[in-house]
């Protein structure tokens, strides 16, 4: 029998974050909950916004997730931010 566990974490763009679920992970998924991007107080005409999250790996009790959060304006100014993700793990009970 398995148990479903949930953990919310904040990941900086381009980074990974490991979560220990305390018991063996059988399967895992990740979903974006929120993201934050900013050029500061200057006015910019946006060209691109991209936000993504994924499971990098899971082994034993741990799940490692990655995320990217990117924004670019029409002048090719770039900004990177952070992503709040929800990790859902199916674990041994």
N, C-alpha and C positions, 0 to 999 in steps of 0.2 A: 504494500500500500504506500502511496506517496502523499506528500503534503505540498500545497502551493504556498510559497512565501513571496513577499513583496519588499523591495527596498528602493527608496528614492535617493538619488545622488546628483550632485552638480559636477559637471565635467567641463574643464576649459577646452576651447576649440583646439583640436589636434592632439589632445592628451588622452590617456587611458586612466581608468579608475577600477580597482579591484574591490569586490564586495565578498565578505565571508558570510555564508548563510548558516554556518554552524553544523551542517550535516551534508552528506554527499548530494551534489547536484546532478540530476538525471537529464534535465533539459532546461533551457533558458531562453527568454525573449526580452527585448528592450523596446520601449516606446518613448517618444519625446513628450515631455509634460509642458515645458516652457523653454524659451530661449531669450537671451538678452544681447542686443547689439546697439552700438552707439557711435556716431561720429562726433559726439560732444554737442556743443551749442551752435555750431556752424550749419548753414543751410546746404543741403546736398540733393541733387537729383539722382535718385536711385536707378541703377541699371540691373543689379543682380542681388538676390538674397538666397542663400542656400543653407539649410539646416539638415543634419543627418545624425543618426546614431546606429550603432551596431554592436553585436556581441563579438569581441575579439577572440575570446576563448572561454571555456569553462573546464575545470578539472578539480576533482576532490570536492572540497567545500566552497571553492571560490569561482566567481564569475568575473571576467574582465570585460568592461565595456569601453567603447571609444565614441567620440562625438566630434563633429565639426560644425562650426557656425561662422558664416562668412558673408560679408556684404561689400559691394563695390558700387561706386557712383559713376556717372558718365565721364568724369575726368580721370577714371581709373584709381581713385583713392580707395584704399581697402581698410576694412575694420573686421576684427575678429572678436568673438564674445564667448559666452558660456551657454551650456545646454543642461537643463534639468531633465533627467531621464528616470523612468520607472523600470526597474529590472524585476521581471517575474520569473521565479525559479521553481521548477518541479523538483522536490527533494525527497530523499528517503525519510520515512517517518520514524 
